[in-house]
C-alpha cells in the first residue's frame, strides 16, 4: 500500500490575470509565466504565496 503525500498541486492566479499550476512543495521560487512576477517562495516544506497571487483551487 502506498502512502499519501501531503503535497498538492495548486491553481494560482497572478495579478496580471494568468492562471497556472504550481506544486505546493516547490523547492525553487515560482514566477508567473506571463509577467514574471513572483507567485510563490519556498518556506521549508510548503511554498508561501506572494501578495499578488491568489489560490484559485487545489487540484486533485
Steps between C-alpha positions, in 0.01 A plus 500: 500500500636839402497789745337827409707814489391830646621685191248620245478688176338842522344720232621852574390827341744787448403867516546517120216248460712197409413171672756224534557183698773485763619229738428573865843370603711671234865541595568797271317834467208494257441793264210585270560375147343814348623798704783331697361623835576275798213266587649286776815457704613180673470503880631167630230259389221706347524802277375839613287681245604852407270794575394529135420127468163348584426133558220408261468129559674193641537245221439131567 
